[in-house]
Amino acid sequence: GKEQAKQWYQRRVRGVDEEEKVVLRVGAFDHDNLEEVPLAKQKEYLAIGQVPKEAEHDFNVSKDLVLPINYKLDISHFFVGQYLDISGTTVNRGFQGVMRRWGHKGQGYCYGRTKTHRRPGSISTQGLARVLKGRKMPGIMGNRDRTWEDKQILYANYEKKYILVDGHVMGVVGCFLFLRDSARMDPIQGPLLHYPTFVGEAGALGTEVYDSSVVDPTWDFQTAYDNRIDRLRC
C-alpha cells in the first residue's frame, strides 16, 4: 500500500546511512573436499551448522533486509520481466595478439612486409620516449571479473529452478554467476520487488512463467528464429 511505497522511497531513493548497512553472505553447493577449505572458514560454517560452500558472495543490504541464518534462497526471489545485474568471470582466452584482443586491422600482406602482418605497429613516439598507460598491447585475454547490467528475465521455471535472460552471459559452461536486482532500474522496478525475498508458498508463482510476446517454450528453433527476424524488421 501507500505505507509500503513510502518506506521503499525512504529506503531506496533517499538512501540508507552507512551505519545501517550490513553484509549478507550467500553460499551455494556443498564443498566436496574439505581438505581444500581453510581451517578458519571451516570453523565459521561449523558454528552455524553448515558445510563449507564452493561458491559464496557478499551482498551489501540494509538491516531490515537481513535474512535468517541457514535461510534457503531460490529463483522465487525474481520474477519475469525483472532486470538483473549479473556478475561473473569471463572466459580465459590465454595470451592473444592485438588483432584478436582489441580488434586491430593489421598491417596488410603485400608490398614487401615481412613478419609484421599481425603486429601492433608503433606504440609511442621518439620525442615522448615512453609508452603511455592504457596502450592496447598483446596480453592475457579474458579471465576478468565483469558485471553486465540490466539483463531482463524472459522465462522462469519455478519447478525446475532455472531462469532465462535476454542475451548471453559471461563465463564457461557450469561456472558460478552472481545475480542481484538491477541498481539502474531500481526506481522503476523497486516497488515490485520482494522484500526481503519471496516468503509465500512455492506453488503461488506457478510452474512456468514467461512473456508470450518474447519467448515461448513450445517453439522450435526455426519458429523462434522467424519470430526474432520479424521483430527486427518492425
C-alpha positions, 0 to 999 in steps of 0.5 A: 500500500501507500505505507509500503511505497513510502518506506521503499522511497525512504529506503531506496531513493533517499538512501540508507546511512552507512551505519545501517548497512550490513553484509549478507553472505550467500553460499551455494553447493556443498564443498566436496573436499574439505581438505581444500577449505581453510581451517578458519572458514571451516570453523565459521560454517561449523558454528552455524551448522553448515558445510563449507560452500564452493561458491559464496558472495557478499551482498551489501543490504540494509538491516531490515533486509537481513535474512535468517541464518541457514535461510534457503534462497531460490529463483522465487526471489525474481520474477519475469520481466525483472532486470538483473545485474549479473556478475561473473568471470569471463572466459580465459582466452590465454595470451592473444595478439592485438588483432584478436584482443582489441580488434586491430586491422593489421598491417596488410600482406603485400608490398614487401612486409615481412613478419609484421602482418599481425603486429601492433605497429608503433606504440609511442613516439621518439620525442615522448620516449615512453609508452603511455598507460592504457596502450592496447598491447598483446596480453592475457585475454579474458579471465576478468571479473565483469558485471553486465547490467540490466539483463531482463528475465524472459522465462522462469521455471519455478519447478525446475529452478532455472531462469532465462535472460535476454542475451548471453552471459559471461563465463564457461559452461557450469561456472558460478554467476552472481545475480542481484536486482538491477541498481539502474532500474531500481526506481522503476522496478523497486516497488515490485520487488520482494522484500526481503525475498519471496516468503509465500508458498512455492506453488503461488508463482506457478510452474512456468512463467514467461512473456508470450510476446518474447519467448515461448517454450513450445517453439522450435528453433526455426519458429523462434528464429522467424519470430526474432527476424520479424521483430527486427524488421518492425 
